[in-house]
């Protein structure tokens, strides 16, 4: 809804699609957005997924990545335009590749966002988010960036989206696993040296794996990003912790646990013991909380 609100405010026609309430009829809702002490309020058209017509424009996949298999299987016959996968995590585009979507673009988000009340959202963008090509061409990529980018939520094209994906995934591993287990806000790494030291251990493990995949990432650079994000994120809650508190499934399997799988497939294998252990704890906490809820 953060993206939908930004686009409508910029004069772009948008339909936001419900995934939880798939049978919802088409209707218009009033949505408000707070960012950097600015306030936006617009009317957004919404519809349930089951009532979705054929789509000719840009389709942005901005839901939780664990529904991508379902989306890829059920969108093949409805989409006539490009698909932009706007999700954090590793390998989230694979279901769309396997379903042979001809035009796929990938993005990651450099922002924090949370729902403050019904149809009201708060978010803070740290820097413009990159979009790159999975299957497609440079001209269409530029057209997509032009359509999606606003002053509120800016995007930029990149030729090396895999580096951005891994950079952001490792950042997300830190915030979404450590903060979820400690049950603290995202500002903890700027406040607490012990938490930052644990973050450094996870980053070091993940970068050792990235190096085997010829991805040039640096521990110091990632830690600097984590601290900077943490400084601007006091009081904001990581998405995984939000999911756990609501008794919902998390995306930890596309973060910590996906990197562990990739390491296991290499020859020789790359072990990520701390990343794996913390990821398994988050998964277990999520499952227990879903049962209790």
N, C-alpha and C positions, 0 to 999 in steps of 0.2 A: 504493500500500500504506500510505502514511502516513495517508491519509484512512480507508481500510478499518480499519486498526488503531485509530484514534481512535474510530470509530463503534462497533466491536465492544466496545471498552472501556467505551463509554457505554450498552451494552445494546441496540444497534440491530442487527437482522439484516442481514447483508451477504453478497453473493457477488462476489468479485473475479474479473474475466474476463481470461484470458490472450489476448493478441493474437499474440505470436510463436509460441506453441505452440497453434494453434487447435484441434487435435484432443485436447487434454489432457482426461482424464476428470475428473469432479467428485471433489475430495479436500479434506482439511483440512490446512493447514500452520500451523506455529507461527511467529509473526512477532514480532520485537522492535523497539521504537522508543525512541530516546534523544532527549530534548528538554529544554533548560534544566536539565541535570543530573538529570532525572527519567527513569525507566525503566519502560516498559510492555511486557508480553509477553502475547499473546492468540493464540487459534486462529482462523484465517480460512478460510472456505470458498472454494474456487477452482474454476474450470471453464474449459475452452477455448471460444473464441468459437463454433466450429462446433457445439458441444453445448449452446449456450445455449437454454433454454426461453423461452416467452412471459413477458414481464415486466410486472407490474402496479404495482410501486412506483416510486420515484424512480430514474431512470437517470442516473448521473453519467459523463460522458465526460471521462476524466482521462488519456488516452493522448496520444502525440505528435500534433500537429495535422495532419501530412501523411497520416494514415490516415482523416481525416474523410470524404472522398469515399466510401471503401469502407464505412465505418460507416453513413453516411446511406443508402446504397443497400441495405445488408443488414439494417438494423434496422427499416425501415418496418413490416414485418408482425409484429414481435415485441414492440413497445412499446405498452403501453396507458396509461402514465402520463406524467408530465412528464420532459423531458430537461434536465439541467443541464450546460452545457458549461463545464468547469472547466479552462480552458487560457489561457495567455498568448498575446498576438499579436493582429493585426488581421485581421478578416474570417474568423476560424476558424468562425463559426457559419453562413456562407453555404451550405455543402452541405446543412445541415439545413433551412434556409429554402427552398432550391430543391427539396428532396424533400418539402416541404409537411408537415413535422412540425407538428402543431397547437399544441403547448405547449412552448416553448423558453425557457430561462432561461440567462443568461450570467454567469460569474464570472471573476475574475482572482485570482491567488494572491500574497499578500505573505509569502513564506517562502522559505528555502533548504532543499533536501533532497537527500540523496545516499545511495546504498546503501553501507554499510560492509563488509558481508559477505553471504553468502547469507541472504535473509529477515531481514536486519537493516538498519535505516535510522536515519539521524541527520537531524534537521531543527531549524530555528529559525524560529518565526513572528515577524515584525516587528510586525504589527498585524492586526486582524480583516480578513478578505477580503470584498469586497462581492459580492452577487448581485443582478442586475436582470432586468427583463423584456425579452425579444425578442418572443415571442408568449405571452400568458398574462394572469394577473390578480393583483391585489394580495394577495388572500387565499391563493392557492396559493403565491405567493412567500413569504409569511410562514410558511406550513406547511413549505416546503422549508428555510428558514433554521432553523426549530425542529428539524427532523430532523437536518440536517447539522452544526449548530454544537455544538461540545464545548469544554470548558475547554482541551483540548490544541490544537484547531484551530478557532478561532471564526470565524463568518461574520456578516454583517449585511446587511439589505436596503438597496438604494439606488434612488433614482428617476432617477439620471443615470449609468447604467452605461457609456455611451460615454465620458464624461470619465474614469472609472476605467480603462477599457480602454486609452485612449490614454496616460494617465499611466503605467500599468504597462508598456505596450509600449515607451515611450521609455526607461524605466529598464532594461528587458530588452535593448534595443538596445545600451545602454552596456555592461552586464555581459557579455552573450553574444557581442558582436562584439569588443570591445577585449580582454577577458580571454582569449577564444579565440585571438586572434592573438598576444598576448604570452605565452600559455601560463602564466598566473599565476592565483592565487586571487582571490576577490572582494574581499579586503581592500586591493587595490592602490590604490584611489582615496583611501583615508584615509591611506595611507603615502607616496604619490608625487604631487607637484604636477604633473609633466609628464603623467601619466596622467589626472589630474583636469582639466587644461586641455583635453586631447583630448575628454574626456567632455563638457565645456561646449560645444565646437564641435558635437558631434553633437546635443546637446539643443537648441541654438539653431536648427539646421537643421530639426529635427523640429517644434519649436514654431511656426516660421514657417509650416509646412504646416498644423498644427492650427488656427492662427488663421484661416486661409482657410475652415476648416470650422466656424467659430464655436464652437470649443472653447477655453475660457479656462484656459490653463495658463501657468505662469510659470517662467522659467529658474531663478531663485533657489530656488524651492520644490522643483523637481525635483533640483537639485544638492544641496540640503540632505538630501533623501531618500536620494540616492545615497551621500553621505558617511555618513549614519547607518547605512544598510544595510552599507556597507563596514566600519564600525567593529565591527559585530557578526558579520562574516562572514570573519574571518581564518582561512584554512585550508579554507574551503568553496569548492567548484568550481562555476562556472556550468554549467548543463545543456548548453549547446552544446559547451563544452570537454569535458565528460564524454562526450558523443556522439562527438565527433571522436576522442578517445582510444580509444573502443571500436570505432571503424570503422563507426559508424552514421550514418544520415541525420540532419541537423539541422533545426531549425525556422526557420532564418535567412530563408527565403522568406516567412514570415509576420511578420517583424520588419522589418529594414532594407529588404528588397527589395519588400515589400508597400507600405510607405510611398512608395517611389520610384514604383511603379506608380500609386498614388493621385495623386501630384503630377503625373505625366504626363497624367492624364485631365482635370485642371483647365484652365480657360481664364481667364487665361493660365496656362501650365504653371508649376509650382513645382519647381525643381531642388533635389536634395539630393546634391550631388557627393561629399561626404565620407562620408555615410551609405551611398550606393550603392557607392563604391569599397571601403570596409571590408567591407560585406556581400558583395560579389563575391569578395573575398579569402577570407572565411570559407567561402563556398560552394565555392570552388576547393580550399581546404585540406581540406574535408570530403570532396570527391570523390576527391582524390588519396589521402587516407588510407584511404578505403574500398577503393580499388583495391589499395593496398599491403597491406592487411590480408587 
